[in-house]
């Protein structure tokens, strides 16, 4: 790692973006230091500073300076998910996009929106709601748009609308050498350029720093209801299998661990939460049908309408993304949906999407994590450690990747970032 001197380099960075946009590390507020430090190995030399570019040109020039000096760069937005992935051993500067937070264009009639990557997801959804539209993702609401793309954080709406990759129409990003590049466009029917959106989604900032993103939007539905079924695991797995094979069209459908059911005061045992959104008549008919299925299987059923429905999903999001649970290790899993109940039973707080088999599960110790990883692999899945104490991440393979694409990933990283300056070591390769 190339060493940096505050006397020399902070004025150099301030000349690009202004003195008020450069903050020496020892002057950063404690809460922010705590969030960012979750990305670092213990006892590393701290970065020199955090810089806050306000536009693409400034960001590109900062990255060019870093590239020229072979500085290591950690990019982030609100730093809500910096603890995910491998721990980083050396960083010179932190670049935050949080001041790049404006809406660039909202084409209401075309159902598309283009925003800077530093905009918070919750702020964007609030703005879109004025036009009765929404972005069909439900990640951590504190996340920035860039962070959502970088981690592929889709949420429960994947059931109806697909993943982050399915919502993206185009991106603009700064390459490791400071050049600005684009992929895709701002229209739904678009074939411009290489499909780099899919490559950058889930790349953890290792290939470039995303500056803009264009998404497809959807109109808000007129009615919404949620059905919650609770009870024995075998009956719930059977209900999930019936739901997947039925003509019902939920927007979200998830299996919940017994501890999450208890925390949300939804009942006892494991749970299934299913949301229907459409015209009122369709919502009522589908909710009633699912309640009938649950009743035949001996499950306890409850129906949440209107404001209760919205409040329930808000509370669920808070629990999923909270850092105050008893579980010390938070993991992302992918497993055949038919085996989801089995892996949920090994963890504490946990949610698995019925359609995709993807989910978030918390564990109290590494032995349970490894047992769950073995179970996921047995059922053609995986387990990736997201949040964990540094001591756990230092001794454990965070990604647990067993596929044959590692050499290709390394070649892609080498092509995009030959000097390995962007989020070095964060991702698999």
N, C-alpha and C positions, 0 to 999 in steps of 0.2 A: 504494500500500500504506500502511495506517495504521501509524505507528511505535508501538513499545511500550517502556515503561520498566520495567526489572526491579524498581526500587524500588516502583513502584505496582502492577504487574500480577501479579507472582509471588505476593504475599500474597493478592491477589484470587482467583487460581486455587487456592491452597492452602486457602482457606476453604471451597472446594467439595469438594475430594477429599482434603485432608490434606497436610501438609508433606512427608511421605515419598513422596507420589505426584507431586511436582513436582520436576523436575531441570533446573536451568539448563543451557543448551547447553554452556557451557565446563566443566561438571562431568560431562558424559556420557562413558562409557568410549569409548576410541578405536575399538574394533571396531564399536560401534554407530554412532558418528558416520560411519565409513567406509561402512557399509551404507546409511544414510539419505542420505548426501551423493550417492550415485549417482543420486538423483532430481533433483538441483539443477544448474542451470547453473553454470559456474565463476565464482568471485569474487563470488557474491551475498552479501548481508548474511545471516548465519546466523539461524535462528529463535531466539526468546527462550529456549524451553525445550521439554522433552518432558513430557507429562502422562500419567498412567496411571490412568484411571478403573477402578473395580472393579465397577461395575454400570451398568445402563442409565440410571438416574436421574441419576447423576453425569455420564455421557457427554452426556446430553441437556442438562443445565445448562451444561456446558462449551461445547457447540456454540451454545447460545442466547447465551452471553456473546460468543462469537466473532462471531455473526451481528449482535448489537447494536452491536459495535464495528467491524464490517467487517474483522475479521482474516482472513487467509488461513490455511487449515488443511490440513495434510498428515496423512492418516490411514494407519495401518499396523498390522500385527500383529508378526510377527517380522522384518519388513523384508527378507525373503529375495528378493522380486521388485520392490523399489522402483525398481530400475534399468530396468524395463520401461516403455515408452511415452515420451512427450515429456518433455523436461527442464523443470523448473519454475523460474520466474524470481524469485518472491518468496513467502516463507512466514513467517508470524508464530509459529505454534506447531505442534508435532507432537503428535498424539493417538495413543497406542498402546493397542490393546485386549488386550495380552498378559496382563493381570491378570484379564480376563473370560474365564476358561478352564475353566469347569466344564461337566459334563454336566447338563442340566436334567431330561431324562426319557429313559429307554431303555425303550421298550415292546417287550419281547422277543417277545411273542406276536404283535404287530402288525407286526413287522419295521420299526420306525421309531426314530429317535433325534433328540432336540432338544438342541443344544449352543450355548454362547456362542461368538461368532465368534473369540475370541482363543485358543481351544484348538488346539493343534498337531495336524495331521493324523495324525502317527505315534502320538501318545498316544491319540487316539480309536480308531484301528485296533487298538491293543493292548488297550484296554478292551473293544471289541466282540468281540475274539477269545476272550475268556473265555466268552462265550455262543455261540461257534461261528458268529458272524455277521461281516459286513464291509461297509464302504461301498465301492461299486464304482467307485472312482476311484484313480488312482495318480499324483498330482502329485509335486512336490518334497516329500519327507516332512517337511522343516523348515517348510513353509508352515503358516500358521494357516488355519482353516476360512474365515474372512472373506477371506483372500488368495486361496484357491482359487476362491471364488465370484467375487470382483472381477476376476480375470484369466481365468476360464473354463478353468482348468488341469486338464484331464481325464486325459490320459495314455493308455497303450496299452489299458486296459480298455474304452475307447470302442467297440472292435470288437464286443463282446458286449452291453454294458450301456448304451451311449449316453453323452451328454455330461453335464456338470454340471447343465445345465438339466433333463435327464431324471431326475436323482436328487433334485432339490429338491422338497419339498412345501409349504414355507412359509418366510417370513423375517420378521424384525422389524428395523426400521432407524430411525435417527435422521435426520430431515430436516434440511435446511440451516438451518431456523429453530429447531431444537432440539426439535421435536415428535416423539414416538415414533409410528411407524406400523407396520401389519402387513399382510401379504398371504399368502394361502393358509392352511394350517392344519397340524394334526399327524396327519392321517390320510391314507391312500393315496387313497381316493375322496373328493375334496374339490373343491368348486366355489365356495368362499368368496372374494369380492372379485376385484379385477383380477389378472391373471397378471403381477405385477410381478417375480416371481422371474426370468423370462426377460429382462426389461429390465435388472435389476441384474447379472445374470451377464455378466461381461466388460465392465462399465462403468468399471472401474479407479477405483472410489471417487468418481466424479464426480457421482453423483446423491444419495448419502446414505451414512451409515456403518452397515454391517450389524452388528447386535448379536446376533441369534439366527438359527439355521437349523435346519430340520427336514428330514431326509433319509429316503428309503426305504432299506432294507437288504436284504441277500441272505444266505442260509445258505452257510457254507463248503462247498466240494466235498470229497469223500472222497479223490480222487486227482488228481495233477497231473503232466504231463510236457511237456517242451519239445523241439521239433525245430529244429535249426539247419541251414540249407542255405547253402553258400558256393560261389562260382564266378564264371563270366562273367555280365556284366550282362544280355545278351540272354536267356540261359537262366533267370536269376532273375526277370526280368520275365514270362517265359512261365509260370514256376511260380506267380507271384503271380496271374496271370490265371486259371490253372486253379483255384487255391484259391478265388478269389472266385466262380467259377461252379460250384463243387462243393457237395456236401451236407455237407461238413465244417463243424463249428461251434466254431472256436477262440475262446477268451476274449480273446486278444491275438495280433496278427499284424503284424509290422513289417519294413520293409526297412532295412538298416543300411549305412552307408557303409563303404568299404574300410578307412579309418583306424580306425573304431570296431570293426570286425571284428578288426583286428590288435591293437588295444589290449586287447580282451577275450580275445585268444588263441584265437579261434574258427576260424581258418583264413586263407585268402588270398582276395582279391577282395571283391566285394560280398557281403552276407549277407541271409538271411531268417530271422527268429526267430518261431516260432509256438508258442503255448502252448495245451494242451488240459486242461480241468478238468471232471471229471464222475465217474461211477463208474469203477472201475478198468478194467472190460472195454471200455467205450466209449473211454476215454483211449488204451488200448493199440491198439485197432483203428484209431482215427483217426491216431495217430502213425505206425503202420506204413504206412498208406495214403499219407501225405505223404512218408515216406522213399522209398517206391516211385516216386512221381512225380519226386522229385529225382534218383533213380538213373537213370531213363529219360532225363532231360534232361542227364545228365553232371555233376551237381552233387555236391559232397561233403556227406554227411549225417551228423549226430551227434544222439544222443538223450540227454536229461538227465532223470533221474527223481528223485523225492523231494527230499532235501536239496540235491543238485546243481542241481535246477531252481530252487529258492528262492534259492540263492546266486547263480546266473547272473542272475536278474532284479534282485537287489539290486545287483550290480556294474554292471549296465546303467544302473539309476537313478542310481547315483553318478556315472557318466561323463556322462550326459545333463545333470545339474544342477550339475556341477562348474564352478567359475569359474577353473580352472587349465589350461585347454586352450591349445593354440598359437593357435587361431583368436581373433581380436580382436573379431569381430562375431558375435553369436548372433541368429538370425532364426527367426520362426515362419512356416511356409509352408502354403499350401493349394493343391493342384494336383490335376488329374484323376489318379487312381491309376495309370492307364496310362502316365503320363509321369513317375512318381516317380523311377525309376532315373536318368533324364536329369538331373534337378536335383540328385540326390544326388552325382552325379559331379563337380559344380562345386564342392562344399564340402569341408570337412575332416571333423570329427566330424558325424554326421548320422543321423537316424532319421525315417522316414515311415511312417505307419500305412497298411497295405494297403487297408483297407476305406474309409477316409475321405479319404485323400490329405493329411491334416494331419501336420505334423511339425516338428522342430527341427533346424536345420542351422547349422553354424558356418563362417565364412569368414575368410580372412586379410586381405582388403582390400576396399575399397568397390566397386572395379570388378567383382569377382566377384559381389558382392551385387546390383548393378544388372543384371548379366547374368542372374543367377538370377531376379530380379524380372521381367524382360522375358520369360523363359521361362515363368514361372508365369502371367503375364497372357495369354500366347499360348495357354495351355492352360486358359483360364477360371478361373485361380486368382489368388493374391495372395502377397505377401511383406511381412511386417511386421518391422521391426528391433526386437528386444527389448533385448539388451545391446550396447553399443558405446561407444567413447571419446566424450567430450563433443564433441570436434572433429568427429567424424563425424555425430553427431546434430544439431549446429548447422547443418550444410551439406546435410543430406539429409532428405527427407520420410520420417519414421519409419514412418508408417502405410501410405503408398502406396495410399491409398483412391481408387478411380476410379468408385465407384458414384454413384447419384443421390440417396442418402439423407442427404447432409450437412446440408441445410437442415432436415430433420426432426430430426436429432440435435441441432442447435443449439436448436431450439424446445423439445425435451424437456429439455435442460440448463437453458434459461431458465425453464421451468416448475418444475423441481425445485430449482434453485439460482440465483435471479435475481441475487444479489449476487456470484456466481462465487467463493465462498469455499472450496469443497471441491475439493481436488486441482486447483487451477486450471491449465488448459492441458495436463493430463496426457493426456487422451483426445483423439480426433480433433477434436472441436468446440472 
